């Protein structure tokens, strides 16, 4: 078996050449620093040059950039720890901990903090008069995956080896145990460490040398596998087989031994013999005929009862001839049906006459007899006399005919009433259940099954609290107790737990009934989800109407004083000469101007939110409108804007509304990346009969719990803003 380390060495060979080349070029770099960039980029391994004192990244080659997954301008000048290296500040393995990193397995942080395993070497040197660290590395992700796969394969092999119930062990040429499975360890009461290295005959048989009939002695002598039945005083009767192991030159190295414990098989053989004796006794003493018939309808065996009844030996005779006196198969022969259909049992009641003219009724049960492949090779007939039973059935029939007339009319009336009640219950538009005094459900109708998603078997016999939300248990219990005490009907709301976990609001009422002679409650459950949804929608409509009314008032009344403040600020700036105005006053005027602009934006947003005017459609160039919206926005320097505008047709739309949507979406993306920066992307393309505009950013994202609130009015997670931007987008 190959060891993991050996396989790792083989897997690394293909990358060793590129790593050695990187070391050679690195040494050349240390000797001369001119025209270095072409040399670095020619190296297939990653090269990064880092300032030793500040840990600032000075330069890196193309291979390193490809592994990091970011442009060079985002890397050069950055501090290496917690950027490309997972070590924290002050814990650098080379400069702080004094470690030597030479062909060591380390971790490289890619963009997005993805961790990549690498084989890394670091050497100290000088670069343009600065002490620096030159790191060279290669990606060993594939090797790591192969190592994990190999470990998994070894683990699976070991689990399989240990799971085999037979005793398995591997010996070398000196009879010493090299490998042993868990079954043998448990049988000997020892662990693997206690057995490996020991001679097999010492630990298995307690002898100083191999037994005379040892199969391994034969294998060592002949080079072939051997099998022997061995009676071991401790392990019982064993069937031992071995398979030789050879090296690549055909030299014998050892053998794999498999020892199957035959003690249990011998016990089973003994038990089988005893069971056969019991079956023979049953067959001979049963008060019924028992016959085994071949596929050509010859009798293979018959028990004593059947042979005494016919007065002769039956083996070899045709069944239809000896039993029925026929020259051909009996009509509706049960044995023939078993052969044709493969049914497990075919039953027939037959009236027969024997040779002496005596007649009787018999019942025949025919069953198939199959071989180990499931093929039917014969059939067994059990012949039971039923004449007495038939006579009794005839008498009972005569008695029952008199009773039938008496109960027929009443039965029809009861069935009709039961049918009407059943139809009413099953086809009702509400859920109906019957609950016993102990809380167990004994009846549910079709509508309740549809509502809950459960099958009838999953509900009947279960306590009703299993299907009611825990917070309503006391309420439901009080209602049922009041019903059992005969109090007037009550109606309340609870939540039903469906099979898929959904909480379904229902209106519950109930009445006291008698069920199978005992008091019970018939519970009516009405689904009120649609009513609840309509109530919620009505409240939201009323809330939005109030917000719209307020928005119109605020938007209108706010703009007049804003305009006055803006005019006053403008006059102040004109009246005060620039040489006399102080920096503090200038800042105060700027604050006033910014606040006016922000307040005006709020007023415009409120106006847009409350606006009910229909859109003014005109033919628009979407790509031009995207660029126009971008031109209105001040993009921070730490954010890169990427536009991918496809060849799309002009569309009819309201320019103001569409531009407002674009600006709001751009601003949301920028605000999500203000702190750490990122990339803002917008693309257009034709899709079917539509134009698709996609906005993307690499910001912090939206928490799961806020996704459902995106288009909720007056909802925001920002320090500034009213939370109506996306709502305006949706409204437009």
C-alpha positions as CSV (number, residue, x, y, z in Angstrom):
1,X,0.0,0.0,0.0
2,X,1.4,3.4,-0.9
3,X,1.7,5.9,2.0
4,X,0.0,9.3,1.7
5,X,3.4,11.1,1.7
6,X,4.7,9.0,-1.2
7,X,1.7,9.8,-3.3
8,X,2.0,13.5,-2.4
9,X,5.6,13.4,-3.7
10,X,4.4,11.9,-7.0
11,X,1.7,14.5,-7.4
12,X,4.1,17.4,-6.8
13,X,6.6,16.3,-9.6
14,X,4.7,18.1,-12.3
15,X,4.9,21.4,-10.4
16,X,8.5,21.0,-9.1
17,X,10.0,22.2,-12.4
18,X,8.1,25.5,-12.3
19,X,9.0,26.0,-8.7
20,X,12.7,25.3,-9.3
21,X,12.6,27.8,-12.2
22,X,11.0,30.4,-9.8
23,X,13.9,29.8,-7.3
24,X,16.5,30.3,-10.1
25,X,14.9,33.5,-11.4
26,X,14.5,34.7,-7.8
27,X,18.3,34.3,-7.2
28,X,18.9,36.3,-10.5
29,X,16.5,39.0,-9.1
30,X,18.5,39.2,-5.9
31,X,21.7,39.9,-8.0
32,X,20.2,42.5,-10.3
33,X,17.1,44.7,-10.1
34,X,16.9,46.2,-13.6
35,X,14.4,45.1,-16.2
36,X,12.8,42.8,-13.6
37,X,9.2,43.0,-14.7
38,X,9.5,40.8,-17.9
39,X,11.5,38.3,-16.0
40,X,9.0,38.1,-13.2
41,X,6.0,37.8,-15.6
42,X,7.7,34.9,-17.4
43,X,7.8,32.8,-14.2
44,X,4.8,30.4,-14.0
45,X,5.0,30.5,-10.1
46,X,3.7,33.5,-8.2
47,X,6.4,36.1,-7.1
48,X,5.6,38.9,-4.5
49,X,8.2,41.4,-3.3
50,X,7.4,42.8,0.2
51,X,9.1,45.6,2.3
52,X,10.6,43.8,5.3
53,X,10.0,46.7,7.7
54,X,6.6,47.9,6.7
55,X,5.2,44.7,5.1
56,X,4.0,46.8,2.2
57,X,3.7,44.9,-1.1
58,X,6.3,46.5,-3.5
59,X,5.7,44.4,-6.7
60,X,4.3,41.1,-7.9
61,X,4.3,39.1,-11.2
62,X,1.5,38.1,-13.5
63,X,1.1,34.6,-12.0
64,X,0.6,36.0,-8.5
65,X,-2.0,38.4,-9.8
66,X,-3.9,35.6,-11.5
67,X,-3.9,33.6,-8.3
68,X,-5.1,36.6,-6.2
69,X,-7.8,37.4,-8.7
70,X,-7.5,41.2,-8.6
71,X,-5.9,43.9,-10.7
72,X,-2.3,45.0,-9.8
73,X,-3.4,48.5,-8.6
74,X,-5.5,46.9,-5.8
75,X,-2.5,45.0,-4.5
76,X,0.7,47.2,-4.8
77,X,1.0,49.3,-1.7
78,X,-1.2,47.1,0.5
79,X,0.0,45.6,3.7
80,X,0.5,41.8,3.3
81,X,-0.9,40.5,6.6
82,X,-4.7,39.9,6.5
83,X,-4.6,40.8,2.8
84,X,-2.7,38.0,1.1
85,X,-1.5,36.3,4.3
86,X,-3.8,35.1,7.1
87,X,-1.3,36.1,9.8
88,X,-2.2,39.1,12.1
89,X,0.0,42.1,12.6
90,X,2.9,41.4,14.8
91,X,2.8,37.7,14.1
92,X,4.6,37.5,10.8
93,X,6.2,34.0,10.6
94,X,9.5,35.4,9.1
95,X,10.0,38.8,10.7
96,X,8.2,38.4,14.0
97,X,8.4,34.7,14.8
98,X,11.8,34.0,13.1
99,X,10.6,31.0,11.1
100,X,12.3,29.8,8.0
101,X,9.9,29.4,5.1
102,X,11.4,27.1,2.4
103,X,9.0,25.0,0.3
104,X,6.5,25.1,3.2
105,X,2.8,24.6,2.9
106,X,1.0,27.9,3.6
107,X,-2.2,29.7,2.9
108,X,-2.7,32.5,0.3
109,X,-5.8,34.8,0.7
110,X,-7.5,35.6,-2.6
111,X,-10.0,38.3,-3.4
112,X,-13.0,37.8,-1.2
113,X,-10.8,36.2,1.5
114,X,-10.9,32.8,-0.2
115,X,-8.1,30.6,1.2
116,X,-5.8,28.8,-1.2
117,X,-3.2,26.2,-0.1
118,X,0.3,27.0,-1.6
119,X,3.9,25.7,-1.5
120,X,5.9,28.8,-0.5
121,X,9.5,29.9,-0.1
122,X,10.6,33.3,1.3
123,X,14.1,34.8,1.1
124,X,15.4,38.1,2.5
125,X,17.3,40.5,0.2
126,X,17.7,44.2,-0.8
127,X,15.5,46.0,-3.3
128,X,16.4,49.6,-4.3
129,X,18.2,50.0,-1.0
130,X,15.3,48.6,1.0
131,X,15.4,45.3,2.9
132,X,12.7,43.2,1.4
133,X,11.2,39.7,1.4
134,X,10.9,37.8,-1.9
135,X,8.1,35.3,-1.8
136,X,7.7,32.6,-4.4
137,X,4.8,30.1,-4.4
138,X,2.6,27.7,-6.4
139,X,-1.0,26.6,-6.0
140,X,-1.3,23.1,-4.5
141,X,-5.1,23.0,-4.3
142,X,-5.2,20.0,-6.7
143,X,-2.7,18.1,-4.7
144,X,-4.6,18.8,-1.5
145,X,-7.8,17.5,-3.1
146,X,-6.0,14.4,-4.2
147,X,-4.6,13.9,-0.7
148,X,-8.0,14.2,0.8
149,X,-9.4,11.8,-1.7
150,X,-6.7,9.3,-1.0
151,X,-7.2,9.6,2.8
152,X,-11.0,9.1,2.2
153,X,-10.2,6.0,0.1
154,X,-7.9,4.7,2.7
155,X,-10.5,5.3,5.4
156,X,-13.2,3.6,3.4
157,X,-11.0,0.7,2.7
158,X,-10.2,0.4,6.4
159,X,-13.8,0.6,7.4
160,X,-14.7,-2.1,4.8
161,X,-11.8,-4.2,6.0
162,X,-12.9,-3.9,9.6
163,X,-16.7,-4.4,8.8
164,X,-16.2,-7.8,7.3
165,X,-17.4,-10.4,9.8
166,X,-14.9,-13.1,8.6
167,X,-11.4,-13.1,10.2
168,X,-9.0,-11.4,7.8
169,X,-5.2,-11.0,8.3
170,X,-2.1,-10.5,6.2
171,X,1.1,-12.4,6.9
172,X,4.7,-11.9,5.7
173,X,7.0,-14.7,4.8
174,X,7.9,-15.3,8.5
175,X,4.3,-15.9,9.6
176,X,4.2,-12.5,11.2
177,X,0.9,-10.5,11.2
178,X,1.1,-7.4,9.1
179,X,-2.5,-6.4,9.0
180,X,-5.6,-7.7,10.9
181,X,-9.3,-6.7,10.8
182,X,-11.5,-5.8,13.8
183,X,-13.5,-9.1,13.7
184,X,-10.4,-11.2,14.6
185,X,-9.3,-8.6,17.2
186,X,-12.7,-8.9,19.0
187,X,-12.6,-12.7,18.8
188,X,-9.2,-12.8,20.4
189,X,-9.9,-10.0,22.9
190,X,-6.9,-8.0,21.7
191,X,-6.3,-4.7,19.8
192,X,-4.4,-4.4,16.5
193,X,-1.2,-3.2,18.1
194,X,-1.0,-6.3,20.3
195,X,-1.3,-8.6,17.2
196,X,0.7,-6.8,14.5
197,X,4.3,-8.2,14.4
198,X,3.4,-11.4,16.2
199,X,3.5,-14.8,14.6
200,X,0.1,-16.1,13.6
201,X,0.3,-19.5,15.2
202,X,1.4,-18.0,18.6
203,X,-1.6,-15.7,18.9
204,X,-4.2,-17.8,17.0
205,X,-3.4,-21.3,18.2
206,X,-1.1,-20.7,21.2
207,X,1.6,-22.9,19.7
208,X,5.3,-22.4,19.0
209,X,5.1,-23.5,15.4
210,X,2.6,-23.8,12.5
211,X,0.2,-26.7,12.5
212,X,0.8,-29.6,10.2
213,X,-2.2,-28.7,8.1
214,X,-1.5,-25.0,8.0
215,X,-2.6,-23.7,4.5
216,X,0.1,-21.0,4.5
217,X,2.8,-23.7,4.8
218,X,1.5,-25.1,1.5
219,X,1.5,-21.6,-0.1
220,X,5.1,-21.0,0.9
221,X,6.1,-24.3,-0.6
222,X,4.1,-24.1,-3.8
223,X,3.4,-20.3,-4.3
224,X,-0.3,-21.1,-4.8
225,X,-3.3,-20.3,-2.7
226,X,-4.6,-23.0,-0.3
227,X,-7.8,-23.9,1.6
228,X,-8.1,-25.9,4.8
229,X,-10.8,-26.7,7.4
230,X,-9.2,-26.1,10.8
231,X,-10.7,-27.0,14.2
232,X,-9.3,-24.4,16.6
233,X,-10.0,-24.9,20.3
234,X,-10.6,-21.2,20.9
235,X,-12.1,-19.9,17.6
236,X,-14.0,-23.0,16.6
237,X,-14.2,-24.7,13.2
238,X,-12.7,-22.4,10.6
239,X,-12.5,-22.6,6.8
240,X,-9.1,-20.9,6.2
241,X,-8.2,-19.8,2.7
242,X,-5.2,-17.7,1.6
243,X,-4.1,-15.8,-1.5
244,X,-0.4,-15.1,-2.1
245,X,1.0,-11.6,-2.5
246,X,3.9,-11.1,-5.0
247,X,6.1,-8.2,-5.8
248,X,6.7,-6.8,-9.3
249,X,9.4,-9.4,-9.9
250,X,7.1,-12.3,-8.9
251,X,8.7,-12.9,-5.5
252,X,6.4,-14.1,-2.8
253,X,5.9,-11.4,-0.1
254,X,3.2,-12.9,2.0
255,X,-0.5,-13.8,1.8
256,X,-4.0,-12.6,2.6
257,X,-5.8,-15.0,4.9
258,X,-9.6,-15.3,5.2
259,X,-11.0,-17.5,8.0
260,X,-14.7,-18.1,8.0
261,X,-16.2,-19.4,11.2
262,X,-18.0,-22.6,10.3
263,X,-19.3,-23.3,13.8
264,X,-22.5,-21.3,13.3
265,X,-23.0,-23.1,9.9
266,X,-22.7,-26.5,11.6
267,X,-25.2,-25.4,14.2
268,X,-27.5,-24.3,11.5
269,X,-27.2,-27.6,9.8
270,X,-28.1,-29.4,13.0
271,X,-31.1,-27.0,13.5
272,X,-32.2,-27.6,9.9
273,X,-32.1,-31.4,10.5
274,X,-34.2,-31.0,13.6
275,X,-36.7,-28.7,11.8
276,X,-36.9,-31.2,8.9
277,X,-37.8,-33.9,11.5
278,X,-40.5,-31.6,13.0
279,X,-41.9,-30.9,9.5
280,X,-42.0,-34.6,8.7
281,X,-43.9,-35.2,11.9
282,X,-46.3,-32.3,11.1
283,X,-46.9,-33.6,7.6
284,X,-47.6,-37.1,8.8
285,X,-49.9,-36.1,11.6
286,X,-51.8,-33.3,10.1
287,X,-55.5,-34.1,9.5
288,X,-55.3,-33.1,5.9
289,X,-53.8,-34.3,2.7
290,X,-50.5,-32.8,1.6
291,X,-49.1,-33.4,-1.9
292,X,-46.2,-32.0,-4.0
293,X,-46.8,-32.0,-7.7
294,X,-44.3,-31.5,-10.5
295,X,-44.7,-29.1,-13.5
296,X,-45.9,-32.1,-15.6
297,X,-48.5,-32.9,-12.9
298,X,-46.8,-36.0,-11.6
299,X,-46.9,-36.5,-7.8
300,X,-43.4,-36.1,-6.3
301,X,-44.5,-36.8,-2.7
302,X,-47.6,-37.3,-0.6
303,X,-48.1,-37.5,3.1
304,X,-49.4,-40.5,5.0
305,X,-53.0,-39.1,5.3
306,X,-53.4,-38.7,1.6
307,X,-51.9,-42.1,0.7
308,X,-54.1,-43.9,3.3
309,X,-57.1,-42.2,1.9
310,X,-56.4,-43.4,-1.6
311,X,-55.1,-46.8,-0.4
312,X,-51.9,-46.8,-2.5
313,X,-48.6,-45.2,-3.0
314,X,-49.0,-41.9,-5.0
315,X,-45.5,-41.0,-6.0
316,X,-45.0,-40.9,-9.8
317,X,-48.8,-40.9,-10.6
318,X,-50.6,-38.2,-12.5
319,X,-52.6,-36.1,-10.0
320,X,-55.7,-35.7,-12.1
321,X,-55.8,-39.4,-12.9
322,X,-55.4,-40.8,-9.3
323,X,-57.6,-38.2,-7.6
324,X,-60.3,-37.4,-10.2
325,X,-60.2,-40.4,-12.6
326,X,-59.6,-38.1,-15.5
327,X,-57.5,-38.4,-18.6
328,X,-56.7,-34.7,-18.7
329,X,-56.3,-31.7,-16.4
330,X,-59.3,-30.7,-14.3
331,X,-61.2,-27.6,-15.2
332,X,-59.9,-24.6,-13.2
333,X,-57.1,-26.7,-11.8
334,X,-55.5,-24.6,-8.9
335,X,-52.0,-26.2,-9.6
336,X,-52.2,-25.2,-13.2
337,X,-53.1,-21.6,-12.2
338,X,-50.1,-21.4,-9.9
339,X,-47.8,-22.5,-12.7
340,X,-49.3,-20.0,-15.1
341,X,-49.7,-16.9,-12.9
342,X,-47.0,-17.5,-10.1
343,X,-49.6,-16.5,-7.5
344,X,-48.6,-17.3,-3.9
345,X,-51.9,-19.1,-3.2
346,X,-54.8,-20.4,-5.3
347,X,-57.9,-21.7,-3.4
348,X,-60.6,-23.9,-4.8
349,X,-63.6,-25.7,-3.2
350,X,-64.4,-29.0,-5.1
351,X,-67.1,-31.7,-4.8
352,X,-65.5,-35.1,-5.6
353,X,-66.4,-38.8,-5.6
354,X,-63.9,-41.5,-4.8
355,X,-63.7,-45.0,-6.4
356,X,-66.2,-46.4,-3.9
357,X,-68.9,-43.9,-4.9
358,X,-68.5,-41.9,-1.7
359,X,-68.7,-38.1,-2.2
360,X,-67.4,-35.2,-0.2
361,X,-66.5,-31.6,-0.3
362,X,-62.8,-30.7,-0.2
363,X,-60.9,-27.4,-0.1
364,X,-57.6,-27.2,-2.1
365,X,-54.9,-24.7,-1.3
366,X,-52.2,-24.6,-4.0
367,X,-48.9,-22.8,-3.5
368,X,-45.7,-22.5,-5.6
369,X,-42.3,-24.1,-4.7
370,X,-39.4,-22.1,-6.1
371,X,-35.7,-22.8,-6.6
372,X,-32.9,-20.5,-5.4
373,X,-33.4,-18.3,-8.5
374,X,-37.1,-17.8,-7.8
375,X,-38.2,-20.1,-10.6
376,X,-41.3,-22.3,-9.9
377,X,-40.3,-26.0,-10.0
378,X,-43.3,-27.6,-8.3
379,X,-46.5,-26.9,-6.4
380,X,-47.8,-28.0,-3.0
381,X,-51.4,-28.9,-2.5
382,X,-53.1,-28.9,0.9
383,X,-56.4,-30.9,0.7
384,X,-58.8,-30.3,3.6
385,X,-62.2,-32.1,4.0
386,X,-64.9,-29.5,4.4
387,X,-68.1,-31.6,4.1
388,X,-69.2,-30.8,7.7
389,X,-68.6,-27.1,7.2
390,X,-70.6,-27.1,3.9
391,X,-73.5,-28.8,5.7
392,X,-73.4,-26.2,8.4
393,X,-73.1,-23.3,5.9
394,X,-76.3,-24.7,4.2
395,X,-78.2,-24.6,7.5
396,X,-76.9,-21.1,8.3
397,X,-78.0,-20.0,4.9
398,X,-81.5,-21.1,5.5
399,X,-81.6,-19.3,8.9
400,X,-80.1,-16.2,7.4
401,X,-82.6,-16.0,4.6
402,X,-85.4,-15.5,7.1
403,X,-83.4,-12.9,9.0
404,X,-82.5,-11.0,5.8
405,X,-86.1,-10.1,5.0
406,X,-86.6,-8.8,8.5
407,X,-83.6,-6.4,8.5
408,X,-83.4,-5.6,4.8
409,X,-85.7,-2.6,4.9
410,X,-84.2,-1.2,8.1
411,X,-80.7,-1.7,6.7
412,X,-81.6,0.2,3.5
413,X,-82.9,3.1,5.6
414,X,-79.8,3.2,7.8
415,X,-77.5,3.0,4.7
416,X,-79.3,5.9,3.1
417,X,-79.1,8.0,6.2
418,X,-75.4,7.1,6.6
419,X,-74.7,8.0,3.0
420,X,-76.4,11.4,3.3
421,X,-74.4,12.1,6.5
422,X,-71.1,10.9,4.9
423,X,-71.6,13.1,1.8
424,X,-72.3,16.1,3.9
425,X,-69.2,15.5,6.0
426,X,-66.8,14.7,3.2
427,X,-68.0,17.4,0.7
428,X,-68.3,20.2,3.3
429,X,-66.3,23.3,2.5
430,X,-64.9,23.5,6.0
431,X,-62.6,21.1,7.9
432,X,-64.5,18.7,10.3
433,X,-62.9,16.6,13.0
434,X,-64.4,14.4,15.8
435,X,-62.3,14.5,19.1
436,X,-62.9,12.1,22.0
437,X,-62.9,13.1,25.6
438,X,-59.2,12.1,25.9
439,X,-58.2,14.5,23.1
440,X,-57.6,11.9,20.4
441,X,-58.9,12.5,16.9
442,X,-61.2,9.7,15.6
443,X,-62.6,11.3,12.4
444,X,-61.5,13.9,9.8
445,X,-63.2,14.9,6.6
446,X,-61.6,15.3,3.2
447,X,-61.4,19.2,3.4
448,X,-59.4,19.0,6.7
449,X,-57.0,16.6,5.1
450,X,-56.6,19.0,2.1
451,X,-56.1,21.9,4.5
452,X,-53.5,20.2,6.7
453,X,-51.6,18.2,4.1
454,X,-51.7,15.1,6.3
455,X,-53.1,11.7,5.3
456,X,-55.9,10.1,7.3
457,X,-53.5,7.6,8.9
458,X,-51.2,10.4,10.0
459,X,-54.0,12.1,12.0
460,X,-56.4,9.5,13.3
461,X,-55.5,8.3,16.8
462,X,-53.2,11.3,17.5
463,X,-53.9,14.0,20.1
464,X,-55.3,17.2,18.6
465,X,-52.5,19.2,20.3
466,X,-50.0,17.7,17.8
467,X,-51.7,19.8,15.1
468,X,-52.3,23.0,17.0
469,X,-49.7,25.7,17.6
470,X,-48.5,25.5,21.2
471,X,-49.6,29.0,22.1
472,X,-53.2,28.0,21.4
473,X,-53.2,24.8,23.5
474,X,-54.8,26.3,26.6
475,X,-57.4,28.2,24.5
476,X,-58.4,25.0,22.6
477,X,-58.5,22.9,25.8
478,X,-60.8,25.4,27.5
479,X,-63.1,25.4,24.4
480,X,-63.3,21.6,24.4
481,X,-63.9,21.3,28.1
482,X,-66.8,23.8,27.9
483,X,-68.3,21.8,25.1
484,X,-68.0,18.5,27.1
485,X,-69.8,20.3,30.0
486,X,-72.7,21.2,27.6
487,X,-72.0,25.0,27.5
488,X,-73.3,27.1,24.5
489,X,-71.2,27.1,21.3
490,X,-68.2,29.4,21.1
491,X,-66.2,30.6,18.2
492,X,-62.4,31.4,18.5
493,X,-59.4,31.7,16.3
494,X,-56.4,29.3,16.5
495,X,-53.5,28.3,14.2
496,X,-53.4,24.8,12.7
497,X,-49.9,23.3,12.0
498,X,-49.8,21.9,8.5
499,X,-47.6,19.0,7.5
500,X,-45.2,21.4,5.7
501,X,-44.8,23.5,8.9
502,X,-47.1,26.3,7.8
503,X,-49.2,27.9,10.5
504,X,-52.7,28.2,9.1
505,X,-55.1,30.6,10.8
506,X,-58.6,28.9,11.3
507,X,-61.8,29.8,12.9
508,X,-62.8,27.0,15.4
509,X,-66.2,26.1,16.7
510,X,-67.6,22.9,18.1
511,X,-70.6,21.0,19.4
512,X,-71.1,18.1,21.8
513,X,-72.1,14.7,20.2
514,X,-72.3,11.0,21.0
515,X,-69.6,9.0,19.2
516,X,-69.8,5.2,19.6
517,X,-71.7,5.7,22.8
518,X,-69.3,8.1,24.4
519,X,-69.3,12.0,24.5
520,X,-67.2,13.6,21.9
521,X,-66.8,17.0,20.2
522,X,-67.4,17.7,16.5
523,X,-65.0,20.5,15.7
524,X,-65.6,22.8,12.7
525,X,-62.4,24.5,11.3
526,X,-62.8,27.3,8.8
527,X,-59.7,28.5,6.8
528,X,-59.5,32.3,7.3
529,X,-56.1,32.9,5.5
530,X,-57.8,34.8,2.7
531,X,-59.8,36.9,5.1
532,X,-56.6,37.6,7.1
533,X,-54.8,38.6,3.9
534,X,-57.6,40.9,2.8
535,X,-57.5,42.6,6.2
536,X,-53.8,43.0,6.0
537,X,-54.0,44.4,2.5
538,X,-56.8,46.8,3.5
539,X,-54.6,48.1,6.5
540,X,-51.7,48.6,4.1
541,X,-53.8,50.4,1.6
542,X,-55.1,52.7,4.3
543,X,-51.6,53.2,5.6
544,X,-50.2,54.1,2.1
545,X,-53.1,56.5,1.5
546,X,-52.4,58.3,4.7
547,X,-48.6,58.4,3.8
548,X,-49.4,59.7,0.3
549,X,-51.7,62.5,1.7
550,X,-49.0,63.5,4.2
551,X,-46.3,63.4,1.5
552,X,-48.3,65.8,-0.8
553,X,-48.8,68.2,2.1
554,X,-45.2,68.0,3.4
555,X,-43.7,68.1,-0.1
556,X,-45.8,71.2,-1.0
557,X,-45.4,73.1,2.2
558,X,-41.7,72.3,2.6
559,X,-40.5,73.7,-0.8
560,X,-41.8,77.3,-0.2
561,X,-39.7,77.9,3.0
562,X,-36.8,76.0,1.4
563,X,-36.8,78.4,-1.5
564,X,-36.9,81.4,0.8
565,X,-33.9,80.0,2.8
566,X,-32.0,79.4,-0.5
567,X,-32.7,83.0,-1.6
568,X,-31.6,84.4,1.7
569,X,-28.4,82.4,1.7
570,X,-27.7,83.6,-1.9
571,X,-28.2,87.3,-0.8
572,X,-25.9,86.8,2.2
573,X,-23.1,85.4,0.0
574,X,-23.5,88.4,-2.4
575,X,-23.6,91.0,0.3
576,X,-20.6,89.9,2.1
577,X,-17.3,90.5,0.3
578,X,-15.1,87.5,-0.1
579,X,-12.1,89.2,1.5
580,X,-14.0,89.9,4.7
581,X,-15.9,86.7,5.1
582,X,-14.4,84.2,7.5
583,X,-13.8,80.5,6.9
584,X,-16.3,79.6,9.6
585,X,-19.0,81.7,7.9
586,X,-18.2,80.1,4.5
587,X,-18.6,76.7,6.1
588,X,-21.9,77.7,7.7
589,X,-23.2,78.9,4.4
590,X,-22.1,75.6,2.7
591,X,-23.9,73.7,5.4
592,X,-27.0,75.8,4.7
593,X,-26.7,75.1,1.0
594,X,-26.2,71.3,1.4
595,X,-29.1,71.1,3.9
596,X,-31.3,73.0,1.4
597,X,-30.4,70.6,-1.4
598,X,-31.0,67.5,0.9
599,X,-34.3,68.9,2.1
600,X,-35.3,69.6,-1.5
601,X,-34.5,66.0,-2.4
602,X,-36.7,64.8,0.4
603,X,-39.5,67.1,-0.9
604,X,-39.1,65.7,-4.5
605,X,-39.0,62.1,-3.2
606,X,-42.2,62.7,-1.3
607,X,-43.8,64.3,-4.4
608,X,-42.7,61.3,-6.5
609,X,-44.0,58.9,-3.9
610,X,-47.4,60.6,-3.8
611,X,-47.6,61.3,-7.5
612,X,-50.6,59.7,-9.2
613,X,-50.0,61.2,-12.7
614,X,-49.9,58.7,-15.6
615,X,-46.5,58.2,-17.3
616,X,-45.6,60.5,-20.3
617,X,-44.4,58.0,-22.9
618,X,-41.8,59.0,-25.4
619,X,-39.3,57.0,-27.5
620,X,-36.0,56.7,-25.4
621,X,-32.5,55.5,-26.0
622,X,-31.9,53.4,-22.8
623,X,-28.1,53.4,-23.1
624,X,-28.1,57.2,-23.4
625,X,-30.4,57.5,-20.3
626,X,-28.1,55.2,-18.3
627,X,-25.1,57.5,-19.1
628,X,-27.2,60.6,-18.3
629,X,-28.2,59.2,-14.9
630,X,-24.5,58.3,-14.1
631,X,-23.5,61.8,-15.0
632,X,-25.7,63.2,-12.3
633,X,-24.0,61.1,-9.6
634,X,-20.7,61.9,-7.8
635,X,-19.0,58.5,-7.6
636,X,-16.4,58.1,-4.8
637,X,-12.8,57.4,-5.9
638,X,-12.8,54.0,-4.2
639,X,-15.6,52.7,-6.4
640,X,-15.1,51.6,-10.0
641,X,-18.0,51.9,-12.4
642,X,-18.3,49.4,-15.2
643,X,-20.9,49.8,-18.0
644,X,-21.7,47.0,-20.5
645,X,-24.3,48.6,-22.7
646,X,-25.5,46.2,-25.4
647,X,-27.2,46.9,-28.8
648,X,-30.8,47.4,-27.7
649,X,-33.7,49.0,-29.5
650,X,-35.4,52.3,-28.3
651,X,-38.4,51.9,-26.1
652,X,-41.4,54.0,-25.1
653,X,-41.3,55.1,-21.5
654,X,-41.5,58.1,-19.1
655,X,-38.0,59.6,-19.2
656,X,-38.3,61.3,-15.7
657,X,-39.6,58.1,-14.0
658,X,-37.0,55.8,-15.6
659,X,-34.2,58.2,-14.9
660,X,-35.3,58.5,-11.3
661,X,-35.3,54.7,-11.0
662,X,-31.7,54.5,-12.4
663,X,-30.4,57.3,-10.1
664,X,-32.0,55.6,-7.0
665,X,-30.5,52.2,-7.9
666,X,-27.1,53.8,-8.6
667,X,-27.2,55.6,-5.2
668,X,-28.2,52.4,-3.3
669,X,-25.2,50.6,-4.8
670,X,-22.7,53.4,-4.0
671,X,-24.0,53.7,-0.4
672,X,-23.5,50.0,0.1
673,X,-19.8,50.3,-0.9
674,X,-18.9,53.7,0.6
675,X,-16.8,52.3,3.4
676,X,-14.7,49.6,1.7
677,X,-15.2,50.5,-2.0
678,X,-15.9,48.0,-4.8
679,X,-17.3,47.7,-8.3
680,X,-20.6,49.1,-9.5
681,X,-21.8,47.5,-12.8
682,X,-24.7,48.3,-15.1
683,X,-25.6,46.3,-18.3
684,X,-28.3,46.4,-20.9
685,X,-29.3,43.6,-23.3
686,X,-32.3,42.6,-25.5
687,X,-34.2,39.6,-24.0
688,X,-37.1,38.3,-26.0
689,X,-39.4,41.2,-26.6
690,X,-38.0,43.3,-23.8
691,X,-34.9,45.4,-22.8
692,X,-33.2,44.1,-19.6
693,X,-31.2,46.6,-17.5
694,X,-29.1,44.9,-14.7
695,X,-27.6,46.8,-11.8
696,X,-24.9,45.0,-9.6
697,X,-22.5,46.0,-6.9
698,X,-20.0,44.3,-4.6
699,X,-21.3,45.9,-1.5
700,X,-22.2,44.4,1.9
701,X,-25.5,42.9,0.5
702,X,-28.9,42.7,2.1
703,X,-29.5,40.6,5.3
704,X,-31.9,37.7,4.9
705,X,-34.3,39.2,7.5
706,X,-34.6,42.5,5.5
707,X,-35.4,41.0,2.0
708,X,-39.1,40.8,2.7
709,X,-39.1,44.5,3.8
710,X,-37.4,45.9,0.6
711,X,-40.6,47.5,-0.7
712,X,-42.1,48.4,2.6
713,X,-42.8,52.1,3.0
714,X,-40.7,54.1,5.5
715,X,-38.3,51.3,6.0
716,X,-34.5,52.0,5.9
717,X,-31.3,50.8,7.4
718,X,-29.4,54.0,6.6
719,X,-28.6,56.9,9.0
720,X,-30.0,59.3,6.5
721,X,-33.1,58.8,4.3
722,X,-36.8,58.1,4.5
723,X,-36.9,54.5,3.1
724,X,-39.0,55.3,0.1
725,X,-36.4,55.1,-2.7
726,X,-37.1,51.5,-3.7
727,X,-40.9,52.0,-3.1
728,X,-40.8,54.8,-5.7
729,X,-38.9,52.5,-8.1
730,X,-41.6,49.8,-7.7
731,X,-44.4,52.4,-8.0
732,X,-43.0,53.8,-11.3
